[in-house]
Amino acid sequence: MKNVLGTWLGKLKGKDKFETAENYSILSILIGAIMVSVGIGLTIITPKGLPAILAMLGSLIAFLSTVALILVWLTKEFFGG
């Protein structure tokens, strides 16, 4: 299991540090979107507690990852080349 996870995470590495940061940021956006979807889906069962926290946490992760991705793109454009 650890070898499979290490191989999979190794594929996130890009040609340079900017591409690697982009890949990790995109992965974080996907994880946040999945958390939001699961949290909203679970609110059908109960609108209080863990599902609401999961949805809010997922949206926070997706938002912060999007901001990080934009900052990586700006940094790459101005400083990286």
SULZI-V838859 format. One record per pair of residues at least 24 apart in sequence whose ideal C-beta (glycine too) atoms are under 10 Angstrom apart, sorted by sequence separation. I is the first residue (numbers start at 1). J is the second residue. D is the distance in Angstrom with one decimal. If there is no record, write none. Layout:
i=I j=J d=D
i=I j=J d=D
//
This chain:
i=34 j=58 d=7.2
i=35 j=59 d=8.1
i=36 j=60 d=9.5
i=32 j=57 d=8.2
i=33 j=58 d=7.0
i=35 j=60 d=9.3
i=36 j=61 d=8.6
i=32 j=58 d=4.8
i=33 j=59 d=8.9
i=35 j=61 d=6.5
i=36 j=62 d=6.5
i=31 j=58 d=7.9
i=32 j=59 d=6.8
i=34 j=61 d=9.8
i=35 j=62 d=7.9
i=32 j=60 d=7.5
i=33 j=61 d=8.9
i=34 j=62 d=9.4
i=32 j=61 d=3.5
i=33 j=62 d=5.5
i=31 j=61 d=6.5
i=32 j=62 d=3.1
i=30 j=61 d=10.0
i=31 j=62 d=8.2
i=32 j=63 d=7.6
i=29 j=61 d=8.0
i=30 j=62 d=8.5
i=32 j=64 d=8.1
i=33 j=65 d=9.5
i=28 j=61 d=6.2
i=29 j=62 d=5.4
i=32 j=65 d=6.0
i=28 j=62 d=7.7
i=29 j=63 d=9.1
i=31 j=65 d=8.1
i=32 j=66 d=8.6
i=29 j=64 d=9.4
i=30 j=65 d=8.8
i=28 j=64 d=7.9
i=29 j=65 d=4.5
i=28 j=65 d=3.7
i=29 j=66 d=6.0
i=27 j=65 d=8.3
i=28 j=66 d=9.0
i=25 j=64 d=9.4
i=26 j=65 d=7.8
i=29 j=68 d=9.1
i=25 j=65 d=5.1
i=26 j=66 d=9.7
i=28 j=68 d=7.6
i=29 j=69 d=7.0
i=24 j=65 d=8.6
i=25 j=66 d=7.9
i=28 j=69 d=8.5
i=25 j=67 d=9.2
i=25 j=68 d=5.0
i=26 j=69 d=6.8
i=24 j=68 d=8.7
i=25 j=69 d=4.1
i=24 j=69 d=9.4
i=25 j=70 d=9.1
i=22 j=68 d=9.4
i=23 j=69 d=10.0
i=25 j=71 d=9.0
i=21 j=68 d=7.7
i=22 j=69 d=6.5
i=25 j=72 d=6.2
i=21 j=69 d=8.2
i=24 j=72 d=9.3
i=25 j=73 d=9.4
i=23 j=72 d=10.0
i=21 j=71 d=9.1
i=22 j=72 d=5.6
i=21 j=72 d=4.7
i=22 j=73 d=7.5
i=20 j=72 d=9.5
i=21 j=73 d=9.6
i=19 j=72 d=9.1
i=18 j=72 d=6.1
i=21 j=75 d=8.6
i=22 j=76 d=7.9
i=17 j=72 d=9.3
i=18 j=73 d=8.4
i=21 j=76 d=8.5
i=18 j=75 d=7.0
i=19 j=76 d=8.4
i=17 j=75 d=9.9
i=18 j=76 d=4.2
i=17 j=76 d=9.4
i=18 j=77 d=9.5
i=16 j=76 d=8.7
i=18 j=79 d=9.0
i=19 j=80 d=9.5
i=18 j=80 d=5.0
i=17 j=80 d=8.4
i=18 j=81 d=9.4
i=16 j=80 d=7.2
i=16 j=81 d=9.8
//
